[in-house]
Amino acid sequence: MNEATPHSEGFGEFVGRAFGNRSFVIGLVIALVVAAMAAISFFWTPFDVTRLVVADRMQPPSAEHWFGTDHFGRDVLSMIMIGARNSIAVALVAVVIGMGIGVPLGCWAAARGGWVDEALMRFNDLVFAFPALLSAIMITAVFGPSAINAIIAIGIFNIPVFARVARAGALSIWPREYILAARAAGKNKSRITVEHILPNIANLLLVQGTIQFALGILAEAALSYVGLGTQPPMPSWGRMLFDAQTLMMVSPWLALFPGCAILITVLGLNLLGDGISDIFDPRSRRRP
C-alpha cells in the first residue's frame, strides 16, 4: 500500500497541522495578497498606467498617490499592481513548462534506467553548467526581448530541475514493497508511475514548484531590468528598478516600493515552500 497521505491521517488533522505551521501561514497570506493584487489589476487600478501626466511627475507618496509617481507622472502603486500580474504570469507559466516536461522525463528515466537514465542526467549536467540567468539572457537576446521569450527561457531552465527532483523521488520509491507487489500483479511501469510514484512524490514537486516560482519572479525581474523581459508600456518590477536607478537620490520611493514587492513576494513563496515541506515531513506528524 502507499505511504501515509493527508487523507490517511484525516483531513481535519492535516488542515490543523498546516495552519499550525507559522511559515506556511505567513507564506500563504503573502502569496494570496500578491495574487489578489494581481487579479484586481485586471479590472481596476487607482490610475491608468498608460496615461502620462507630466504635471504630476516625481510626486512623493501622498493620500492621492500612496506610493508616489514616477518621472512620467504614472502612479507607482498602479504600476506595481500590474507588474505583479506580469511577474506571476511569467513565473507561473515557466513553472508549468518545467514541470510538464521535466516530471515525465524524470519519471521515465527512473523507470527505464540504463542508458536512458544516464543520457538524461548527462544532459541535465550540461544545462546546469550554464548559469540560469545567463542562459535566459542568451535565449532572449537571440530571439528578441519579450515576455513570451522570457517565459520560454525560464521554462527551459526549469525542465532539468524538475527532471532531477522527479527522478530522485521516483528512484527512492521503486524498491518499496508495494511497488514490487504492483509489478507482481502485472501492472506495467507506466501504470505504476501514475498510480503509485507520482502521488508519493507530489509533495517534493509541490515544494520545488514554489521554489522555482520564486526564482522565476526573480529571473523575470532581472531580465526586465536589462531590457530583455516584459517590454514597455507594460509595467514590470525589474523595469521599474532600472528606471529608478538614476533617481535614487531625488526619488528613493521609485526603487523602494518595487524592490520591496520583489523581496516580500519571494520571501512569502520561500516561506510557503518551507511550510509545505514541514507539513508533508513524516517526522512532523509524530511531534506532540
N, C-alpha and C positions, 0 to 999 in steps of 0.2 A: 504493500500500500504506500501511498505518497507520504511525504513528510508532513508535519503539522502545518496547518494553514490557519489564517484568521477565522475561517468558518469552523474549523475543528475546535477552536478554543472558545467559540461563542462570539457572535458579532458584537454584543454589548460590551463584553470584556475587552475585545480588540479596540473598539472605539474609545472606551475609557482609558486604556493604556496609551492610545495615540494622543488623546487630548491631555493626558497627564505628562506628556513629554514636552518640556519647555521649548526645545529647539524646533520641534515640529509645529507647535502653536505659533511661535513668533514668525517662523518662516512662512507658514500658511497665511497668516494675516498680511504680511508684507506682499506676498505673491498675489493675494486676492485684491489688495488695494491697487497695486500696479495694473493688474488685469482689468479691474473696474474702470480705472482712469483711462486705459487704452480703449475699452469698449465704449465709454461715454463719448470719447473724441470722434467716433463715427457719426454721432448725431449732434453734438454740441461742444463748443469750446467758448471760453469767455470772449475771444476776439477772433476775427478772421486772419489767419497767419499769412494768407496770400496778399493781403492789403498792406501797402507800405504807407505809413503816416509819419512823414519826416518831422512834423512838428512835435511828435511825441517821442522822438528818439532819445535813447540813453536815460530814460526816467528811472529813478531808483524805486525799489519796492514801495507800494502805497496801497491805499484802500481800493483804488481803481485797478491798478496793476500789481497784484500781490507779489509777483516775482520780478517786477520791473519790465523794461522794454529794451530791445537791442538797438544796434546802430541804424536799423531801418525803421524803427518805431513799432516793431512787431512785439506782441505780448509774449513774454518768456514762458509763462505758465501754459498758455495755449500751445506753444511750440513743444514743451516738454510732454504734454498730453499726447500730441500726435507723434512725437518721437518715440514714446513708449509703444504706441501701436506698431510703428515700423520695426523697432528693435525686437519686439515679441514675435512679429510675423516672420522676420528673417531667421531668428534663432529657432523658433518652433519648427518651421519647415525644414531647416537644416538638420535638426534632430530627427525628424520623421524620415528624411532621406537616409541618414546614417543608420538609424535603427531598422528601417525597412529593408535595407540591403545588407548591412553588416550582421544582423542577428541570424538570418538564414544562412549566410556564408559561414559564420562561426559554428552554428549547429551542424551544418553539413560537414565541415572539416572534422568536428569531434566524432560524428557518426561514422564517417568513412575511414579516417585515419590514413596512415601510409603516405604516399606521395601527395595526395590531395591536401592533407593537413600540413605537410612540410612546405608545399608550394605557397599556400595561403599565408603561413607565418612568415616566410621569407618576403613575400610581397608587403605584408604589414611592416616588417622591419625597414623595407625600402621607403615606404611612405613616412614612417616615423623619423627617418634620417633627416627629413627636411622640417624645419620649424613650421608650426601650423600657420602662424601669421604670414611668414614669408611665402609659403605655398599659396595662401589665399591672395596675397598681393600679386604674385606671379600670374595666377589664373585670371584675376580681374584686369590686370594690365594687358594681357594678351587679348581677351575677349571684350574689353571695354568696361568702364565703370557703370555699374547699375546695381539696384537691389537684387535683381534676379541673379546676376553673376556672383554677387556676394553670397547668396543662398547656396548656389552650386558649389562655390569654393569651400565654404564652411561645411556643407553636407558631405563633400568628398572626403574631407579630413575626418569626419565623424565615422565613416564606414569602418576603417580598421579598428577604431576604438571599440565600437560595439561588437565587431567580429571577435576581438580578443576576449572581451568580457563574456560573451555568449559561449565561446569555445571553452574557456577556463571553467565556467559554471557547469557546462554540459559534461566535460571530462570528469568532474568530481561526482557526477550523478550516475554515469553509465555503469560503474561497477556495483551499484547498490543492488540489494537482493530483489526488490520489487521490479527493477528493470530486467534482471535475469529471469524473473518469473514471467514478465510480459513477453520476453523473447521466446521462452519455452512454450508459451500459449500460442505462438505463431504470429505474433504481431511483427510487422516489418519495422525497419529503423525510422522511416518517415512517420508512421503512426505513433511509435514510441516517443519520438521527438515532440510531436504535437500534444499528445495526451499526458506525458509524464515529464519530459525535460523542460519544456517551456514554462509550465505552471510553477516549477520549482526553482527556476532562475529568474522569474518575473521580478522579484524584489531587487536582485542585482541590477537588472536592466532599468528598473524604475529609478534607483539611486543614481546610476550612471547617466540616465536621461536628464535628471535635474542638474547634475554637474555640467554636462555638455550644453544644456540650456543656458546656464550662467556664462560658460565660456563663449557660447555663441553670441550673447549680448555684448560681451567684451570685444569679440572679434568684429562684430558689425560696427561698433563704435570706433574701433581702431581703423577699419577700412574707410569709414566715412570721414574720419579725421584726416586721412591722407588723400581724400577725394576719390576713393575707389568704391565706395558703398552707395548708400542712398543719395540721390542727386537732388540739388535744389530744383524747384522751390519747396520740395517736401522736407520738413524738418527732421533732423537726426541728432541724437545726443552727441555723437562724435563730431559732427559738423559744427554744432553749437560750440563745442570746446575749441575747435580750430578757429572759428570766427572771433572767439573771446580772447585768444592768447595775446593779441596786441593791445587789448583794452583792460588788462588786469588792474592796472594802477588807477584808472579812472572809473571803471565799472566792474568791480570784482564779482557782482552777482551774476554776470553773464557766464562765468565759468563755475561759480559756486553751485548753482541750482542744477544744471545738467550733470555736473560731476557728482553731486550728492545723489541724484537719481540713479546713476550707474552704480554707485557704491551701495546704496540701500537695496537696489534690486538684486545685485549679485550676492550680497550678504544674505538676503532673505532666501534666495534659492539654495545657497550653500547650507544654511540652517535647516531648510526643508529637507534637503538630501540627507543631512546628518540625522535628523529626526526619523526619517523613513528607515534609514539603516538601523537605528536603535530599535525601532518598533518591530522590525522583522528579525532582529537578532534573537535566536532561541534563548540565549542566556538571560535576556531581559525578562523573559516570561517566568523565570524562576526567582526573580527578585521579589522580596516581600513588599 
